[in-house]
């Protein structure tokens, strides 16, 4: 499926799909996540990965 087709089915612009795809999004609406999962036939965990921020990693190391 092309980016344009995916964007249309999810209800996003191709530019916003690129932001999500490249990991530059600061947040994702639940409705957008729901639409992406419906289009792709997957679960949210298949699309999301938690990566700690650098300052969070430093704080964790300091508290040990």
C-alpha positions as CSV (number, residue, x, y, z in Angstrom):
1,X,0.0,0.0,0.0
2,X,1.4,3.4,-0.9
3,X,1.8,6.2,1.7
4,X,-0.9,8.2,0.0
5,X,-3.4,5.4,0.1
6,X,-2.6,4.6,3.7
7,X,-2.9,8.3,4.6
8,X,-6.3,8.5,2.9
9,X,-7.6,5.4,4.6
10,X,-6.4,6.6,8.1
11,X,-7.5,10.2,7.6
12,X,-4.1,11.8,7.7
13,X,-2.0,13.8,5.3
14,X,0.9,12.1,3.7
15,X,3.2,14.6,5.5
16,X,1.8,13.5,8.9
17,X,2.2,9.8,8.0
18,X,5.9,10.6,7.2
19,X,6.2,12.3,10.7
20,X,4.8,9.1,12.3
21,X,6.9,6.8,10.1
22,X,10.2,8.6,10.9
23,X,9.6,8.7,14.6
24,X,9.3,12.5,14.9
25,X,5.8,12.6,16.3
26,X,5.5,13.8,19.9
27,X,2.1,12.3,20.4
28,X,-0.5,10.2,18.6
29,X,-4.3,10.5,19.1
30,X,-6.0,7.3,20.2
31,X,-8.4,7.7,17.3
32,X,-5.4,7.9,14.8
33,X,-3.9,4.8,16.4
34,X,-7.2,3.0,16.2
35,X,-7.6,3.9,12.5
36,X,-4.0,2.8,11.7
37,X,-4.6,-0.6,13.5
38,X,-7.9,-1.1,11.6
39,X,-6.2,-0.4,8.2
40,X,-3.2,-2.5,9.0
41,X,-5.0,-5.3,10.8
42,X,-2.7,-5.1,13.8
43,X,-2.6,-4.2,17.5
44,X,-1.2,-0.9,19.0
45,X,1.8,-2.7,20.4
46,X,2.8,-3.7,16.8
47,X,3.2,0.0,16.0
48,X,4.5,1.6,19.2
49,X,7.8,1.3,20.9
50,X,8.7,3.0,24.2
51,X,12.2,4.6,24.2
52,X,13.3,6.5,27.3
53,X,14.4,10.0,26.8
54,X,18.0,10.7,27.6
55,X,17.2,12.8,30.7
56,X,14.9,10.0,32.0
57,X,17.7,7.4,31.5
58,X,20.1,9.7,33.4
59,X,17.6,10.2,36.3
60,X,17.2,6.5,36.5
61,X,20.9,5.9,36.7
62,X,21.2,8.6,39.4
63,X,18.6,7.0,41.6
64,X,20.2,3.6,41.8
